[in-house]
Amino acid sequence: MPTPRPLFVVGLGRSGTTAILDVFAAHPEIVLGVERFKGLWGDLDQMGPELFVRERFFDFEDGLTNLRPQDARRWRDHYARMADKWESARYVGDKMTTIRIQKIWRRHPEARFVCIVRDIEQVAHSWHERASNVDDLTWPDSYNARLAVERQNTGLGRIRRARRQRPDLVAVVEHSRFFGDPEGKSLLRVLDWLDLDPTPEIAHAFDAAHAGYVSSIAGKARPLPVEDAAFIDRHADSGLWRDVTEMAM
């Protein structure tokens, strides 16, 4: 079996990275971690190919992630499925909420990226809600709607640059277009780009993601405080958003 090719699913936090991870990780030939090496996001030169071999990938004593199999049944089940298909995987990689494509290419020059982007008003609302929730101890207060705008602009710029540089290695999907289409046309385009066939497993996972989108997200009003909405109008880079979404599959 040839050495699996690196594959990373990336996007700003609250842009649907976990939902799209669940879809692609269902494919029999894709193995993906869940922010497996997030402890290295500040120094991605340390995140080399040696981490993506079986023994190292499943060694959670390294302290590089807080999403470990021993901490939650969801992650235990996820990594059990990944271990079961490791030998047949054509792609091995990770889900990341930092968008540093150029830096990852330094250590993984042939890595492919599926980049998910989401409307800034929806992302900002989610950041605002979590930052405002005093019971949410895993989300910093500073990660508010205004910071979401800044991070979105930066991330979109990096995605546009990478896509223009290496369109063969970067696929872009737009959240509502991807999850909102019951036929999954964007999914099928990405699978074709990865040279993978659709399978019953990934079709089932996509149907579940689409149903979740319809029941929980589509058409739901997400009002922001007036001052945050005004901040978005002034500072969100609409031209950059248009450029990137025009690249979407």
C-alpha positions as CSV (number, residue, x, y, z in Angstrom):
1,M,0.0,0.0,0.0
2,P,1.5,3.4,-1.0
3,T,2.2,5.9,1.8
4,P,-1.0,7.9,2.5
5,R,-1.1,11.5,1.3
6,P,-1.5,14.3,3.8
7,L,-4.9,15.9,4.0
8,F,-6.0,18.7,6.3
9,V,-9.5,20.1,6.9
10,V,-9.2,23.7,7.9
11,G,-11.4,26.6,8.8
12,L,-12.0,29.3,11.3
13,G,-13.5,28.1,14.6
14,R,-17.3,27.9,14.4
15,S,-17.2,27.6,10.6
16,G,-18.3,24.0,10.5
17,T,-14.9,22.3,10.7
18,T,-16.2,19.5,13.0
19,A,-19.3,18.9,10.9
20,I,-17.3,18.6,7.7
21,L,-14.7,16.4,9.5
22,D,-17.5,14.0,10.4
23,V,-18.4,13.8,6.7
24,F,-14.9,13.2,5.3
25,A,-13.7,11.0,8.1
26,A,-16.6,8.6,7.2
27,H,-14.9,7.7,3.9
28,P,-13.1,4.3,4.1
29,E,-9.9,5.7,2.6
30,I,-9.6,8.9,4.8
31,V,-8.2,9.0,8.3
32,L,-8.4,12.4,10.1
33,G,-7.6,13.5,13.6
34,V,-9.6,15.9,15.7
35,E,-7.2,18.8,16.2
36,R,-4.7,16.0,17.0
37,F,-1.6,18.2,17.2
38,K,-3.1,21.5,18.2
39,G,-0.4,22.0,20.8
40,L,2.0,22.6,17.8
41,W,-0.2,25.2,16.0
42,G,2.1,27.9,17.4
43,D,5.2,26.2,15.9
44,L,4.0,24.3,12.8
45,D,7.6,23.6,11.8
46,Q,7.5,20.8,14.5
47,M,4.4,19.2,12.9
48,G,6.3,17.0,10.4
49,P,5.4,13.8,8.6
50,E,6.8,11.7,11.5
51,L,3.7,12.5,13.5
52,F,1.4,11.0,11.0
53,V,2.6,7.4,11.3
54,R,0.3,5.0,13.1
55,E,2.2,4.5,16.3
56,R,2.7,8.2,16.8
57,F,-0.7,9.3,15.7
58,F,-2.5,7.2,18.3
59,D,-0.1,8.0,21.1
60,F,-2.1,10.5,23.2
61,E,0.4,10.7,26.0
62,D,2.1,13.6,24.1
63,G,-0.2,16.2,25.6
64,L,-0.7,17.9,22.2
65,T,-4.5,17.8,22.2
66,N,-7.3,18.1,24.7
67,L,-9.6,16.0,22.5
68,R,-8.5,12.6,23.5
69,P,-10.2,9.2,23.4
70,Q,-9.9,8.8,27.1
71,D,-11.7,12.0,27.7
72,A,-15.0,11.5,25.8
73,R,-16.8,8.7,24.2
74,R,-17.2,10.7,20.9
75,W,-13.4,10.9,20.5
76,R,-12.9,7.3,21.6
77,D,-15.3,6.1,18.9
78,H,-13.8,8.4,16.3
79,Y,-10.3,7.2,16.8
80,A,-11.4,3.6,17.0
81,R,-12.9,4.0,13.5
82,M,-9.7,5.7,12.3
83,A,-7.5,2.8,13.6
84,D,-9.7,0.2,12.0
85,K,-9.1,1.7,8.5
86,W,-5.5,2.9,8.9
87,E,-4.0,0.3,6.6
88,S,-6.4,1.1,3.7
89,A,-6.2,4.9,4.0
90,R,-5.1,6.9,1.0
91,Y,-5.2,10.1,3.0
92,V,-4.1,10.8,6.6
93,G,-4.3,14.2,8.3
94,D,-6.1,16.4,10.8
95,K,-8.8,18.9,11.3
96,M,-7.5,22.3,12.3
97,T,-9.1,25.7,13.3
98,T,-5.9,27.6,12.4
99,I,-5.5,28.5,8.8
100,R,-1.7,28.3,8.2
101,I,-1.6,26.5,4.8
102,Q,1.8,28.0,3.7
103,K,3.5,27.0,7.0
104,I,2.1,23.4,6.8
105,W,3.4,23.1,3.2
106,R,7.0,23.6,4.6
107,R,6.8,20.2,6.2
108,H,4.1,18.6,4.0
109,P,4.8,20.1,0.5
110,E,2.2,17.9,-1.2
111,A,-0.5,18.2,1.4
112,R,-4.1,18.8,0.3
113,F,-6.4,21.1,2.1
114,V,-10.2,21.3,2.2
115,C,-11.0,24.8,3.5
116,I,-14.5,25.5,4.8
117,V,-15.7,29.1,5.0
118,R,-18.8,30.5,6.5
119,D,-20.7,33.8,6.4
120,I,-19.1,36.2,8.9
121,E,-22.4,37.2,10.5
122,Q,-23.1,33.5,11.4
123,V,-19.5,33.0,12.6
124,A,-19.5,36.3,14.6
125,H,-22.9,35.4,16.2
126,S,-21.5,32.1,17.4
127,W,-18.3,33.7,18.8
128,H,-20.4,36.3,20.5
129,E,-22.7,33.7,22.1
130,R,-19.9,31.6,23.4
131,A,-17.9,34.6,24.7
132,S,-21.0,35.8,26.5
133,N,-21.8,32.5,28.1
134,V,-20.2,32.6,31.6
135,D,-20.6,28.8,31.9
136,D,-18.6,28.1,28.8
137,L,-15.2,27.7,30.4
138,T,-13.5,26.4,27.2
139,W,-14.1,29.6,25.2
140,P,-12.1,32.8,26.1
141,D,-14.1,36.0,26.7
142,S,-11.8,37.8,24.2
143,Y,-13.0,35.5,21.4
144,N,-15.9,37.8,20.6
145,A,-17.7,38.9,17.4
146,R,-15.1,41.6,16.6
147,L,-12.2,39.2,16.9
148,A,-14.1,36.9,14.6
149,V,-14.1,39.5,11.9
150,E,-10.3,40.0,12.2
151,R,-9.6,36.3,12.2
152,Q,-12.0,35.8,9.2
153,N,-10.3,38.5,7.1
154,T,-6.9,37.0,7.9
155,G,-8.0,33.4,7.2
156,L,-9.8,34.3,3.9
157,G,-6.6,36.1,2.7
158,R,-4.5,33.0,3.4
159,I,-7.0,30.7,1.7
160,R,-7.2,32.9,-1.4
161,R,-3.4,33.1,-1.6
162,A,-3.0,29.3,-1.3
163,R,-5.7,28.6,-3.8
164,R,-4.2,30.9,-6.4
165,Q,-0.8,29.4,-5.8
166,R,-1.7,25.7,-5.8
167,P,-5.3,25.1,-7.0
168,D,-4.4,21.4,-7.3
169,L,-3.8,21.3,-3.5
170,V,-6.6,23.5,-2.2
171,A,-10.3,23.0,-2.3
172,V,-12.8,25.6,-0.9
173,V,-16.3,24.8,0.3
174,E,-18.9,27.3,1.5
175,H,-20.8,26.2,4.6
176,S,-24.4,26.8,3.5
177,R,-23.8,25.6,0.0
178,F,-22.1,22.4,1.2
179,F,-24.4,21.4,3.9
180,G,-27.6,22.9,2.5
181,D,-27.7,20.9,-0.7
182,P,-29.5,17.6,-0.3
183,E,-27.8,16.2,-3.3
184,G,-24.3,16.9,-1.9
185,K,-22.9,18.3,-5.2
186,S,-20.1,20.2,-3.4
187,L,-19.2,17.0,-1.6
188,L,-19.1,15.0,-4.8
189,R,-16.8,17.6,-6.4
190,V,-14.4,17.5,-3.6
191,L,-14.3,13.7,-3.7
192,D,-13.6,13.8,-7.4
193,W,-10.8,16.3,-6.7
194,L,-9.4,13.8,-4.2
195,D,-9.8,11.0,-6.7
196,L,-12.1,9.1,-4.3
197,D,-15.3,7.4,-5.1
198,P,-18.5,8.1,-3.2
199,T,-19.3,5.4,-0.7
200,P,-22.4,4.4,1.3
201,E,-20.5,5.4,4.5
202,I,-19.8,9.0,3.4
203,A,-23.3,9.3,1.9
204,H,-24.8,8.4,5.2
205,A,-22.6,10.8,7.1
206,F,-23.5,13.6,4.7
207,D,-27.2,12.9,4.9
208,A,-26.9,13.2,8.7
209,A,-25.0,16.5,8.4
210,H,-27.5,17.9,5.9
211,A,-30.4,17.0,8.2
212,G,-28.6,18.7,11.1
213,Y,-28.1,21.8,9.0
214,V,-31.8,21.9,8.0
215,S,-33.1,21.4,11.5
216,S,-30.7,23.6,13.5
217,I,-29.1,26.2,11.2
218,A,-30.9,26.9,7.9
219,G,-33.2,30.0,8.1
220,K,-32.6,30.7,11.8
221,A,-32.2,34.3,12.7
222,R,-29.0,35.1,14.6
223,P,-29.1,38.8,15.6
224,L,-26.0,40.5,16.9
225,P,-25.8,43.5,19.2
226,V,-26.2,46.6,17.1
227,E,-22.6,47.8,17.7
228,D,-21.2,44.4,16.6
229,A,-23.4,44.4,13.5
230,A,-22.1,47.9,12.7
231,F,-18.5,46.7,13.2
232,I,-19.0,43.8,10.8
233,D,-20.4,46.3,8.2
234,R,-17.3,48.5,8.5
235,H,-14.6,45.9,8.8
236,A,-15.5,42.6,7.2
237,D,-13.8,42.3,3.8
238,S,-16.7,41.6,1.5
239,G,-14.5,41.7,-1.6
240,L,-12.2,39.0,-0.1
241,W,-15.3,36.9,0.9
242,R,-16.5,37.2,-2.7
243,D,-13.2,36.2,-4.2
244,V,-12.9,33.1,-1.9
245,T,-16.5,31.9,-2.3
246,E,-16.2,32.2,-6.1
247,M,-13.5,29.6,-5.7
248,A,-15.8,27.2,-3.8
249,M,-16.7,23.8,-5.2
